Every structure is written in C-alpha cells, then in structure tokens.
Amino acid sequence: MPDKSAIFTFPSTHHALKAEQVLKSTPFKTTIIPVPRELTSLCGLAIKVDPEHRVAVEETLVAYGVKIEGVFLLPHKKQSHMRV
C-alpha cells in the first residue's frame, strides 16, 4: 500500500460527480471524499486514487472534459501535502 494518495480537487460539485461517473468505468480504484481540510477548493468533494495511477486518471478525466482544479499528493499520516 502506498504511503500517499493522489487527491484530485475540482472547481464544482458537478465536475467532481462527473469525474466519479467517468472513473467508475475504468480499472482504477477511486474513492470520493470530502476535500481534506489542509487543501482549499470551491467544491467540497475530492477524488482519492493510488499515486501510481495519477497520470492515467488525469489523462482520462481531461479526455472526458472534466475540469480539474488541482492534484495533490497527500501522506496517509497527518503531514503536509505536496502539489504536483
């Protein structure tokens, strides 16, 4: 299990829900979560994925027209995050 997760944030709930719908048809394991407190977003929802799938997930979302606000690597332990 990776020690970090890739967290995708979105400019609106509409885009977060569209991302969830798009990713359901892929082999990537994703979880919709509340935006972590240490990240800021206009939308209260984020999607968590394994970091090794970050690029493929981002490419998939862009191909389907989902607007991404930011992508972050967040440690599982309460530590600082790193924007990618």
N, C-alpha and C positions, 0 to 999 in steps of 0.2 A: 504494500500500500504506500503510495507516495506521501511524503511529509507535507505536501502543499496541495492546494486545489486551485484551479483556474476559475475565476469568478468573472462572469460577463454581466455588465450592467447596461441598462437600456434607457433611452430618453422618455419612454412612456410605458405604461402597463400594456398597451396594445402591442408594442414590439416585443415585450417580454413574453406575452402569451403566444404571439406568432412564432417566436423562437422555440418555445416549448413544443408547439404543434409540429413545426418542421423537424425538430430533433427526435421526435417520437418515431419517425420513420427511418432513423439511422441506427447503426450499431453502437453508437456512443451512449455510455451511461451518464445521464444527466439528472440533476435534481433542481427544482425551482425552490428558491429560498428567499427569505426577506434579505434585503441588502444589508450586509454587515455594517454595524454602527460606525466602524472606522472608515468606511467608504461613503462618499456622498453621491446621491443620484436623485433626479427628479422623480424617478419611478421607485416604488418600494420593493420591487421584485428583482431578483438576480437569478442567474443560472450557474450552477456549480458543475464542473467537469474535471476529469483527471487531467493534469497538466500536459501529459504526453499527447492528448487529443486536441489541445488548444488551437493549433493552427488549422487542423482539419475542420473543427467545429466553426471557427471563424470564417473559413472559406465557404462552408455550407450556408451559414447564415447570410453572408454577403450575396451569394448566388441567388438566394430566395428573397432578396430585398429587405432583409431585417436590418434596421439601423442599430448599431452597437454604440453605446456611449463610452464604454471603457472595458478593458480586460486587465485583470489583476491576478497576481499570484499571492495567495493568502496562506500562511502557515496554519496547520491544524491547531497548534498551540497559540495562545494569545500573544502574538508578537506583531511587529509592524508588517505592512504589506509592501509589495513592490509592483508598480505599474509596468506593464510590458507593451 
